[in-house]
Structure formats: C-alpha cells, structure tokens
Amino acid sequence: MVRHLLFGCVAGSLSLSVMLTPTHAQELRRGSRPQLYVTAANPDGVNLELVIFGVNFGATPGHVTLAGLELEPIMGWSDTQIIAPLPAFPPGSYLLTVVRDSGMPPLGRGDDNDGRARSNGPSVTDFNVFHVTLGAVGSKGDKGDKGDQGDQGEPGNPGVQGQKGDKGDQGIQGIQGSQGIQGVQGPPGLLTSFDALAGLPCTSASGQASAVRFEGAQKSPICPEPALLMLSATGLDFGLVNCGAQAGAQTFTVTNTSSHTLTLALTLAGGTGSPYMVSGPASLDAGAIGTVMVTPKPIPATASTAPNGFGDSLSVNATVGPVNDTHVVALRETASGAILSFNPTALSFTGLSTKPFTVQNSGNIPAIFSLTLNGSTEFSIQVASGTAPGGGSVTLNGSFAGPLFGGPFSANVQLGTTTSRCAPLPANLTMSGS
C-alpha cells in the first residue's frame, strides 16, 4: 500500500510531500520489539519545526536524519510524536530516517567513545525511512502497463424477457377448398310482409316525427324517439396541472333539437367527491341553446401523477314526458410534478470505499435537483446537481476517505429542487464510516 501525504502552508511556509511505503499491517510488529511506524509529517515553516506522527517511537529520544543530516536538538519526543528542527533545504527529494533509542549507536556511526562497541546499527524494527519532497510536487508520471486480466466472473442472472417482436408478414393464401353441398331451402320468412313498412314515417310517443324500424328477436316494428339534444363536445381535457394549482374552467353548449321544452339534469359520476364543479340550465325551450360550465377544483399539493388521475365523467340528461336522451362528456385532468426520493436512504462505509445511490423521480416531469453534503469532510459525493427524468432516476456515487485514525465519522446529503413537486422532499441521505 502506498500513501502520498501533501502538506501546504501559506505566508512563506513550506510544502511537503510524503510517500509511505509499508506493505502490510503485519509489518507493524516484527522481532522482539514492536515495529516503529511513521504515519504523517507536518512542517511548520514559521517556527522551522518538523512534527512527525506515528507509533512505537519509544519514550526516550532517538535520532532523526534528513538526507543524512541529523536533526538536533530534538525539541519533543513521545511514543507517538516527534518535534525536530526543520533545515533550510532547497526544493528537492530527500530521505527521512527515524531511529528509536535501542541502546545501540545510530546508523552510520562507529564507536562513540562511551564504552559501547561498534555495531551494525539498530534492529530493522527500530527505524523507518521515507522519501520526502520539499517544494512543488513534480509532474504526473507516465501511465503504467496494463495489468493481467482477472479471472472470469460467475455467470449473471438471466435478463428480463425482451419485448414482443413485430408481427410477421402474412402467409401465402391457401388453395381454395371445394364447394360444399347446397343446403335445403328453408320456409318463407315471417317478416317478408313487413319489409315494406321499414322507413315509413311515424310519430313517436313524445309526438316527434320519426321512421319505422324493426327491433328484437321478433323483429317488432317500432317508432323510435329521435335525438332530443345535441352537444358541442363529447369531452373536455384540462391537461397537466401543477400540484397545488387550479386549471381554468371550460364550457360546451347543448342544443334542444326537439319541438318540446326539455328538462335537463347534469350529474358528475364522482358525486360530491368529484374533482369538478358543474353549472348549466335546468331546462331548455324548443330550439334553444344553453351553456354548461365545468370548473376543476384545485389539485392538492401532495397528489398522484398517474395519467388522468383527476378525471371524471359528466352525464347530461334531457327528458320530455316518458322519453329521455342522455349524453356523457368525458373530463380529463392530470396532476403534474416531480416526486423525489433517495434509494437507499443510508450508506455505511468501512475503510476507503465508494458506494452508489440513486435520486429517483416517480413524478411525470423532469426534476432539476441539487445535493448539499453536510458533516464530516471525510465524505464526498460525485456531483452537486443533476436532472432526474420523469418516471426515472439518476445513479450517483458517495465516497469515504477511510482515515487511519479517528472516527466514527458521519455526514448527510440534503436534496433540493426548484421544480414543481407533488410530494414533500425526502429525508436526508445519511452516511456513516469507520
């Protein structure tokens, strides 16, 4: 595992880039003493100090060198932190060495004339080295060679069945069959003598002029009632209406085509629960024209966006004596807006990792949304805004930096939109990491 640590300072301070090169956690302890391990280094350009963080430094001061130059005097030494003087080196890359006090001379020294014999230096567990870059970071290196292809994964689940294909071309017509045997001639029909009556003028029960026709299994001759009423529309479409808003009223006309005064009845199929109100004439003189007005009620702020979710039908019934004539006018209206949600509603991370989440829109119009990340800066999200199509979703990623120390960490993502909505905004997406 390789770690790069970048430290920036302002007002004349230094910039430090550290590359950590230990490979496994097992290397933290080897031999009879625990492995010395440096996790971070922070330069102080104002006080000319180099603060080194890590574990297993020991309680007694050891040695710190930078490019072979021993940094002394040591200004602070504990098992987890060292404060050493920061030399005025020109920008460049240098080797940093931290050596724990092991009772042996430091690397590169001989007999210290204190009675201790020369040795080969401290144990491998008593020191740690780093490549340190002082000054600006160099340009990015060339891309490495492509790695070997991984093992083939297990077969995925069967896909969803495809849509039905187009209808095929019509086949070739088959050979005509032979003519069947002629059936026996039946007896003369009973209605032959009434054929001459069809279409003859007659007067209906309401006194309207009509024409004879035959109905029923017995082919009984009747004098039907002609239409009493004519409407200018068979349906009214109020279209898409934003939740919390109200569509404008629409009208149509009714014309009395009979020679009698008609009594009118206007009835909504939804009754008092109908999303509409209706008004019009209670009666109509012979040949007169009346106007019927249909007024939609306001769409609730929270509502379904299903097609024609606020539709109904209006029956217009005209009566004269025992005769009635009924017409039905279809009323159409659909709530318009976005309905947003998170899926899932929480993300949990362990170590450096990335996980997906979606912004879903079960409404019927595209929603322009924004995302605000609150809480720990160890978390990040892929983008801060986007557009979720009506009836669709957008997949994004949340990431956790996975720091070595501290925690647990938490944050949340707040969803916002300026698009017309048909439901409240969802609760924040929660994120936790350790």
N, C-alpha and C positions, 0 to 999 in steps of 0.2 A: 504494500500500500504506500503510495507516495502522496505527501501533502505539501502544498505550497501555501505559505502564510505571507500576506502582503501587509506591510505597516506603512501608513502615510502620516507625515507630520507637517504642520504649517509653520509660518513665521521663522523660516530658516532651519527647521529641524530636518532629520534625515529620513530616507526611505529604505526599508529593509525587506528583503525577500528571502524566505527560509524554505528550503526543501527538506522534508522529513522523509527518511528512507528506511525505517524499520519495517519488516515484512509481516510479522505475525504477533498476536498478543502473547504467544508463549515465550517470546524473547524478553518479556518484562522480567522474568525470573530465570536465571541460569546460574549454576555453580552454587557455592555455599552462601553467597550474598545476593540480595535482590538486584536486578539489572537497573542501573541508572538510566533514566529516560527523560529527555527534554521534549516538552510539548509546545512551547511557544517562546518567542523572544521579542521584547518591545524596547526600541531605542528611545531615549529621551534626549533630543537634540538641544534642549535648553540647559539641562543640568549635566549633559555629557555623561549619561549613565546608560548602561545596557542591563535591562531587567530580564532575567531568564526564569522561565517557569518549567516545572516538571515534577518528577517523583524520585525518591530514593537518593537525594543529594547527600544525605547524612547530616548530622548535627554539627560536625567540625569542618571548618573551611578547608577546601581542597584547592584546585587550580583551574583557571580558565585562560585559554590562549586563543588568539585570533591571528591566523596566518603566522603561527609560531611565536607571536609576541604575547608574553604573559600579561594578562590584565590585572594590575595590582596598584594600589592596595584594594582588596575585596572590601566593599562597604556594607555588605549584608549577606549572610549565608544561613539558610534553614533547609529543612528536608525537602521543601517544595519551591523555594525561591532563592535566587542569587542576584545581588546588585553589584555590578562590576563597572569600572570606568570604561567609557566608550572612546577609543582612539580616533584621531582625526585622519582617517584613511581616505585616499582618493576613491572615487567610484570604481567598483570592480567586484570580483568574486573572490571570497576568502573562506578558508577552512576554520570553523569554530570548534574547539575541543573543551569539554567539561570533564574534569577528573575528580572523583571523590577521594577524600583522605583515606588511604588504605594502610597507612604506616610505611609505605614504600616511597622512594623518590619519584617525582613525576616523570612522564615520558621525555626522553631526550636529555636527562641529567645523569651524572655519574655519582661519585662519592661526594656527599655534602659536608664531609669533614666533621660529621657529628657522631661518628662511631658506627653508622649503618653502612653495610656493604653495598656495592653496586648491584642492581637487579635489572631485569628485563622490563621494568615498568609495572604498572598496576594490572590487575586481572581485567579480562575483557568485559566483566560485569561492572567495573568501576569507572568506565568512561563512555562518552557518546560523542560522535562527531557530526558536523553539518556543513553543507555548502551554503555560504551566506553571500548574498549580492547586495552591496551598498550602492545607492544611487538608482538611476532609472532601470526598469526591467527591460531586458533585451527583447528583440522581435520574436514572434512565434516561430518555432522550428517547423521543418518540413513534416508533412503528414507521414506517419509510419506505414509500413507494409500491411496489407490486408491480412487479417488472421485466418487460420484454418476454419473451414466450415464446420459448424456444430453438428451434433447428431440429429438425425431426423426425429421430429416430434411425433407424438401419438396422433392417430387419425382424429379429426374433429367430428363433432356430431353431424348427422345428416342435415342438409339445408332444408329451408322451407320449400314446399312444393310450389313450382312455378305456376304462372297464370295459364288459363286455358288458351290454347292456340287458336289461330284464326280458322274459320270454317273452310273446309276443303272445297275444291271445285265440284260442281255437280257431275255425277257419273253419266255415262252414256245411257241413253234411253233403251230400255229393253225391247225385245221383239213383241209386237202386238199379239195378244192371245186370240184364239179362235172365237168367233161369235157364239154366244150362248143360245140355248134353245128359247124360242119365243114363248112367253108365258100365256096363260089362258086369259082371255079378255074378261074384265070384271063387269058387274052390272052397271047400269047408268047411274051417275051421281045424283044425290038428292038436291044439290044446290044449283043444278043447271037452270032450274026455273027462276032462281033468284039473281042470276048473273046480270040480268037487265036492270036490277034495282041499284047496283053499286054505282055511286057517284050522283045519284039523283038528289036534287035539292030537298032539304028538310028543315024544320025549325026545332032547335034543341029545347030542353026543359026550361032554360033560362030565357027563352024567346030569341036566341041568336040564330042567324042563318047558318046552315051547315050542309053537309053532304052525307048521304048514307054510306056506311061501310059495315063489313061483317067481322065479328069478333067471336072468340071462344071456339071450343071443340065442335059445337053445334052450328057454328057459322051463323049466329043470330044477327040479323040486321039491326043496327043502332044508328041514332042520330047524335054524334059526339058533340061535346061543347068545344067551340073554338077557343083559342087563347084569349084570355081576358086582359093580360098585362104584358107589356114589352119593357125590358130593362136595357140601359145603355152599356152595362158592363156585367160580365159574369164573375169578375174577380178584381180585387184591389191589392196591390203589392206595395207595402210600406218600406221594403228593402232592409238594409242593415242599419241599425240604430245603436249608438253608443250606450253602454250601460250607464244608468243614471240620467239619461236624456229622454226626450219625448218627440216622436215623429209628428208631423203636421197632419191635420185632418184631410180626408179625401171625400168626394161626392160622386154620386151617379144619379141618373134620372129614371123615373118609372112613368110609363105612358098607359093610360086606360084605352085599350083598343075596342072596348065593347060599347054598347049603346045604353048601358046602365051605370048607376053610381056604384063604385066598388068600395068595400070596407077593407082597409089594409092593416096587416099585423107584421111588425118587424121583430124577429126573435133571434138572439145570439145563442149558438149551441153551448157556449161556456156559461151561460146564465150570468149571475152576479159576479162570478169569478173570472169572467172573460176579460182579456186584456184590452177590450174596446168598449166605447160608449157609442150608441146609435140614436139618431133622431130623424123623424120624417113625418109626412102627412098621415093622419088616421083614416082618411077617406079620399076618394078621387072621383070627380064627376066624369061623365062620359066624354071621351076625347081629351081629357085634361092631362097635363104633365106635372109631376111632382119631383122634388129633390130630396134624396136621402143622404145624410151626412154621417160618416164613420170617423170617430176620433180615438186614436190609440191612447192608452194610459201610459205614464212614464215607465220606462224599463228600470227595474231595481238596480242598485249599484252592484249587487252581487247576483249574478244570473248565469244560467246555462247559455252557451253559444251554439247549441245544436241548431241545425237548419230549421227554419220556421218554428222555432221554439215558442214563439208568441203568436202563433196563427190561430184562427177560429173560422167559423162559417156563419153567415147571416141568411136566415130564411125570410123571404118576402112573400106573404100570403095574401091573395086577393079573393074575396068572397062576394057573391051576389045570390041571395036565396040559398038553394041547396047546392049550388055549384061553387067550387073554389079552384084557384090556379096558384100553384106555389113555385117560386124560383129560389135558387140557392146561389149566394155570392161568396166565393172563397176569399178569405182575408189572410194575407201573408205578412209576417214580420219576424226578423231575426236579430237577436242581441249581438252586438259587435264589440270585441275587446280581447285583450290578452289575459291569460290565466297562467301565471308563472309559478314554478316550484323548483327546488333542488332535489337531485337524486344521485347519491344518497344524501341524507341530511347531516351526516357526520363522517369525518375522516380521521383515522387513527394511524400514526406513523411510528415505526421503530427504526432508529438509525437513519442515515442518509437515504431518502427514498422519494418517489413520485407516485401519486395515485390520481386516477381520473374521477371527474364528477360531471354531471350534466345540468344545464339550465333548460328545463322543459317548458314548453308553451302549449297548453291544451286548449287555448283560445283559437279564434279564427282569423286573426290578423297578425302580421309580423310585429315583434316587440323589440325595440332598441333598448338594451339594458346596460347597466354599469355595475361593477363589482368593487367594493371597498374592503380592504383587508385591515382588520383591527387586531391588536395584540402583539405577540412576540414576533420580532423581526427574523427569527429562525425559519419562519414560514414564508412562502411566496406562491403567487398564482400566475398562470400562464399569460392572461390578458386582463385588462381592466374594463373592457367593454366589448359589446358584440350585438348581433341581431339573431333572435330566435324566431324561425318561421312559424306561422300559424299551424297548429297541429304537429309541430316538430320539436327538435331540441338541438342544442349545441354542446359538444363534449369538450371539456377543458381539463387542465391538469393542475393539481396542487402539489407543492414540494416542501420537504422538510430538510434542513441543512444537516441535522444529526450531529450536534456538537458533542465533543468527548466528555465535557463536564457540565454540571448544572442540570436543571430540569426538575420535574417535568415541565414542558412548555405547552402553551395553548394560544389559540387565536380564533377568529371567526370572520366569515365573509358575508358582507351585507349586500343584498340585491336591491337595485333601484331601477326605475324606468319612468320615462315621460310619456309612454304610450298609454292610450285609453285601456283601462283594465275592467274586467268583470269579476274580480276576486281580490281580496287583500294580498299584499306581498307576503311571501313565506317568511318563516323564522330564519335567522341567520344560520348558515352552514358552519358547524363547529369543527375545529381542527385541534388535535392533541398529538404530542410527540414526546418521545423519550429516547 
